[in-house]
Amino acid sequence: MTDVTARTDTNTPQPGALDPTLSPRPDLNAGATTGSSPMTARIERGLREGRSWAENRTQRAGETIRAHPVRSSLGAVGVGVVLGMLLRR
């Protein structure tokens, strides 16, 4: 009977050994850490604009609900009834 623990295969990584193909490569992340890439700048600008748009819409919705609470409540009930009817089918 052969002892399995004594066998060493050069193609099989040993337990606890790091796989070099999975280690981080600094050359792939160089542009991402500085943010100097044109694509990164476009993404960041889009995220800022999207966040600003969402905050503006949230504020406007809150103001409208506070200004017209009955109409807002009836609208929400109406939307709920329509969705309930559609989902029940």
Residue frames as a rotation matrix with the C-alpha (Angstrom) as fourth column:
MET 1
0.583 0.813 0.000 0.00
0.813 -0.583 0.000 0.00
0.000 0.000 -1.000 0.00
THR 2
-0.342 -0.729 0.593 1.37
0.735 -0.601 -0.315 3.41
0.586 0.328 0.741 -0.99
ASP 3
-0.210 0.194 -0.958 1.40
0.779 -0.560 -0.284 6.37
-0.591 -0.806 -0.033 1.33
VAL 4
0.415 0.486 0.769 -0.60
0.871 -0.456 -0.182 9.12
0.262 0.746 -0.613 -0.41
THR 5
0.955 -0.020 -0.296 0.83
0.113 -0.897 0.428 11.94
-0.274 -0.442 -0.854 1.69
ALA 6
0.115 -0.993 -0.010 4.40
0.217 0.015 0.976 11.13
-0.969 -0.114 0.217 0.65
ARG 7
-0.020 -0.074 0.997 3.64
0.983 0.181 0.033 11.53
-0.183 0.981 0.070 -3.05
THR 8
-0.052 -0.031 -0.998 4.56
0.054 -0.998 0.028 14.90
-0.997 -0.052 0.054 -4.52
ASP 9
0.181 0.189 0.965 3.32
0.965 0.155 -0.211 15.87
-0.190 0.970 -0.154 -7.94
THR 10
-0.738 -0.583 -0.340 4.83
0.514 -0.812 0.277 19.01
-0.438 0.029 0.899 -9.46
ASN 11
-0.756 0.493 0.430 1.65
0.215 -0.434 0.875 19.82
0.618 0.754 0.222 -11.41
THR 12
0.336 0.894 -0.296 -0.62
0.600 0.039 0.799 19.74
0.726 -0.446 -0.523 -8.37
PRO 13
-0.121 -0.382 0.916 -0.31
-0.430 -0.812 -0.395 22.68
0.895 -0.442 -0.066 -5.98
GLN 14
-0.697 -0.196 -0.690 0.37
0.497 0.562 -0.661 21.73
0.517 -0.804 -0.294 -2.39
PRO 15
0.387 0.874 -0.294 -2.28
0.825 -0.186 0.534 22.53
0.412 -0.450 -0.793 0.22
GLY 16
0.555 -0.098 -0.826 -1.94
0.536 -0.717 0.445 26.13
-0.636 -0.690 -0.346 1.29
ALA 17
-0.598 -0.793 0.115 0.11
0.582 -0.332 0.742 27.10
-0.551 0.511 0.660 -1.77
LEU 18
0.095 0.604 -0.792 -1.10
-0.221 -0.763 -0.608 30.08
-0.971 0.232 0.061 -3.76
ASP 19
0.313 0.092 0.945 -2.04
0.849 0.418 -0.322 29.67
-0.425 0.904 0.053 -7.38
PRO 20
-0.610 -0.645 -0.461 0.09
0.402 -0.753 0.521 32.20
-0.683 0.132 0.718 -9.33
THR 21
-0.730 0.380 0.567 -2.64
0.525 -0.219 0.823 32.63
0.437 0.898 -0.040 -11.96
LEU 22
0.348 0.929 -0.127 -5.01
0.775 -0.209 0.596 33.95
0.527 -0.306 -0.793 -9.28
SER 23
-0.160 -0.464 -0.871 -2.63
0.867 -0.488 0.101 36.41
-0.472 -0.739 0.480 -7.67
PRO 24
0.784 0.504 -0.361 -3.31
0.315 -0.825 -0.469 40.12
-0.535 0.255 -0.806 -8.28
ARG 25
-0.030 -0.771 0.636 -1.36
0.999 -0.049 -0.013 41.73
0.041 0.635 0.772 -11.08
PRO 26
-0.138 -0.059 -0.989 -0.34
0.460 -0.888 -0.011 45.34
-0.877 -0.456 0.149 -10.44
ASP 27
-0.953 -0.285 -0.098 -0.24
0.051 -0.472 0.880 46.12
-0.298 0.834 0.465 -14.17
LEU 28
-0.505 0.838 0.206 -3.96
0.682 0.241 0.690 45.35
0.529 0.489 -0.694 -14.52
ASN 29
0.410 0.707 -0.577 -4.99
0.912 -0.301 0.279 47.61
0.024 -0.640 -0.768 -11.64
ALA 30
-0.600 -0.765 -0.234 -2.63
0.774 -0.629 0.073 50.52
-0.203 -0.137 0.969 -12.32
GLY 31
-0.780 0.326 0.534 -5.23
0.100 -0.777 0.621 52.71
0.617 0.538 0.574 -14.06
ALA 32
0.169 0.951 -0.259 -8.05
0.471 0.153 0.869 51.83
0.866 -0.269 -0.422 -11.68
THR 33
0.099 -0.154 -0.983 -6.32
0.992 -0.063 0.110 53.08
-0.079 -0.986 0.146 -8.55
THR 34
-0.811 -0.480 -0.334 -5.49
0.462 -0.876 0.139 56.51
-0.359 -0.042 0.932 -9.94
GLY 35
0.194 0.973 -0.122 -8.77
0.577 -0.214 -0.788 57.10
-0.793 0.083 -0.604 -11.75
SER 36
-0.350 -0.441 -0.826 -6.95
-0.309 -0.778 0.547 58.65
-0.884 0.447 0.136 -14.71
SER 37
-0.788 0.096 0.608 -8.61
0.538 0.587 0.605 56.49
-0.299 0.804 -0.514 -17.35
PRO 38
-0.851 0.519 -0.074 -11.11
-0.489 -0.735 0.470 58.32
0.190 0.437 0.879 -19.60
MET 39
-0.248 0.786 -0.567 -13.58
0.082 0.600 0.796 55.48
0.965 0.150 -0.213 -19.12
THR 40
-0.403 0.046 -0.914 -13.24
0.895 0.229 -0.383 55.72
0.192 -0.972 -0.133 -15.34
ALA 41
-0.949 0.037 -0.312 -13.89
0.048 -0.964 -0.262 59.47
-0.311 -0.264 0.913 -15.50
ARG 42
-0.611 0.771 -0.183 -17.03
-0.494 -0.191 0.848 58.91
0.619 0.608 0.497 -17.61
ILE 43
-0.170 0.535 -0.827 -18.31
0.521 0.761 0.385 56.27
0.836 -0.366 -0.408 -15.22
GLU 44
-0.625 -0.125 -0.771 -17.67
0.767 -0.280 -0.577 58.47
-0.144 -0.952 0.271 -12.19
ARG 45
-0.942 0.304 -0.140 -19.40
-0.325 -0.932 0.160 61.43
-0.082 0.196 0.977 -13.87
GLY 46
-0.397 0.828 -0.396 -22.38
-0.245 0.320 0.915 59.23
0.885 0.460 0.076 -14.79
LEU 47
-0.256 0.254 -0.933 -22.65
0.815 0.576 -0.067 57.96
0.520 -0.777 -0.354 -11.22
ARG 48
-0.856 -0.086 -0.510 -22.56
0.384 -0.766 -0.516 61.51
-0.347 -0.637 0.688 -9.84
GLU 49
-0.799 0.584 -0.144 -25.24
-0.552 -0.616 0.562 62.66
0.239 0.528 0.815 -12.29
GLY 50
-0.264 0.705 -0.658 -27.40
0.122 0.701 0.702 59.63
0.957 0.105 -0.271 -11.54
ARG 51
-0.463 0.039 -0.885 -27.10
0.877 0.164 -0.452 60.16
0.128 -0.986 -0.110 -7.80
SER 52
-0.944 0.102 -0.315 -27.98
-0.033 -0.975 -0.219 63.84
-0.330 -0.197 0.923 -8.20
TRP 53
-0.607 0.756 -0.247 -30.99
-0.465 -0.085 0.881 62.99
0.645 0.649 0.403 -10.39
ALA 54
-0.211 0.517 -0.830 -32.25
0.536 0.771 0.344 60.40
0.817 -0.372 -0.440 -7.87
GLU 55
-0.667 -0.068 -0.742 -31.85
0.715 -0.338 -0.612 62.81
-0.209 -0.939 0.274 -4.94
ASN 56
-0.925 0.339 -0.171 -33.69
-0.371 -0.900 0.226 65.55
-0.077 0.273 0.959 -6.86
ARG 57
-0.389 0.815 -0.429 -36.57
-0.272 0.344 0.899 63.21
0.880 0.466 0.088 -7.78
THR 58
-0.335 0.228 -0.914 -36.83
0.798 0.585 -0.147 61.91
0.501 -0.779 -0.378 -4.22
GLN 59
-0.856 -0.021 -0.516 -37.00
0.345 -0.767 -0.540 65.45
-0.384 -0.641 0.665 -2.86
ARG 60
-0.787 0.585 -0.193 -39.64
-0.574 -0.582 0.576 66.47
0.225 0.564 0.794 -5.42
ALA 61
-0.306 0.683 -0.663 -41.74
0.171 0.725 0.668 63.37
0.937 0.091 -0.339 -4.67
GLY 62
-0.507 0.061 -0.860 -41.63
0.858 0.131 -0.496 64.13
0.082 -0.990 -0.119 -0.94
GLU 63
-0.928 0.157 -0.339 -42.68
-0.090 -0.974 -0.206 67.72
-0.363 -0.161 0.918 -1.54
THR 64
-0.601 0.737 -0.308 -45.57
-0.507 -0.055 0.860 66.64
0.617 0.673 0.407 -3.75
ILE 65
-0.279 0.485 -0.829 -46.78
0.564 0.781 0.267 64.07
0.777 -0.393 -0.491 -1.21
ARG 66
-0.656 0.003 -0.755 -46.66
0.703 -0.364 -0.612 66.64
-0.276 -0.932 0.236 1.60
ALA 67
-0.909 0.306 -0.283 -48.48
-0.365 -0.912 0.186 69.22
-0.201 0.272 0.941 -0.53
HIS 68
-0.072 0.900 -0.431 -51.23
-0.925 0.101 0.366 66.82
0.373 0.425 0.825 -1.67
PRO 69
-0.771 -0.346 0.534 -51.49
-0.574 0.742 -0.347 63.94
-0.276 -0.574 -0.771 0.82
VAL 70
0.089 0.879 0.468 -55.03
-0.338 0.469 -0.816 62.82
-0.937 -0.086 0.339 -0.11
ARG 71
0.722 0.157 -0.674 -54.38
-0.687 0.044 -0.725 62.78
-0.084 0.987 0.140 -3.83
SER 72
-0.285 -0.914 -0.287 -51.10
-0.890 0.364 -0.275 60.93
0.356 0.177 -0.917 -3.27
SER 73
-0.633 0.108 0.766 -52.77
-0.466 0.738 -0.489 58.33
-0.618 -0.667 -0.417 -1.05
LEU 74
0.471 0.875 0.114 -55.60
-0.359 0.308 -0.881 57.76
-0.806 0.374 0.459 -3.52
GLY 75
0.470 -0.390 -0.792 -53.09
-0.853 0.029 -0.521 57.42
0.226 0.920 -0.319 -6.34
ALA 76
-0.644 -0.747 0.168 -51.13
-0.761 0.603 -0.239 54.83
0.077 -0.282 -0.956 -4.36
VAL 77
-0.260 0.644 0.720 -54.31
-0.310 0.650 -0.694 52.88
-0.914 -0.404 0.031 -3.63
GLY 78
0.699 0.552 -0.455 -55.26
-0.563 0.033 -0.825 53.00
-0.440 0.833 0.334 -7.32
VAL 79
0.009 -0.787 -0.617 -51.85
-0.913 0.245 -0.326 51.71
0.408 0.566 -0.716 -8.39
GLY 80
-0.745 -0.283 0.604 -52.11
-0.580 0.723 -0.376 48.93
-0.330 -0.630 -0.703 -5.80
VAL 81
0.201 0.901 0.383 -55.54
-0.351 0.432 -0.831 47.87
-0.914 0.033 0.403 -7.05
VAL 82
0.689 0.028 -0.724 -54.38
-0.724 0.043 -0.688 47.76
0.012 0.999 0.050 -10.67
LEU 83
-0.376 -0.899 -0.225 -51.25
-0.850 0.431 -0.304 45.79
0.370 0.077 -0.926 -9.78
GLY 84
-0.549 0.249 0.798 -53.31
-0.491 0.677 -0.548 43.40
-0.677 -0.692 -0.250 -7.65
MET 85
0.575 0.818 -0.010 -55.70
-0.440 0.299 -0.847 42.77
-0.690 0.491 0.532 -10.51
LEU 86
0.469 -0.465 -0.750 -52.83
-0.816 0.096 -0.570 42.17
0.337 0.880 -0.335 -12.94
LEU 87
-0.598 -0.789 0.140 -50.97
-0.772 0.519 -0.368 39.82
0.218 -0.328 -0.919 -10.62
ARG 88
-0.203 0.604 0.771 -54.09
-0.572 0.566 -0.594 37.84
-0.794 -0.562 0.231 -9.74
ARG 89
0.572 0.460 -0.679 -54.54
-0.815 0.225 -0.535 36.72
-0.093 0.859 0.503 -13.36
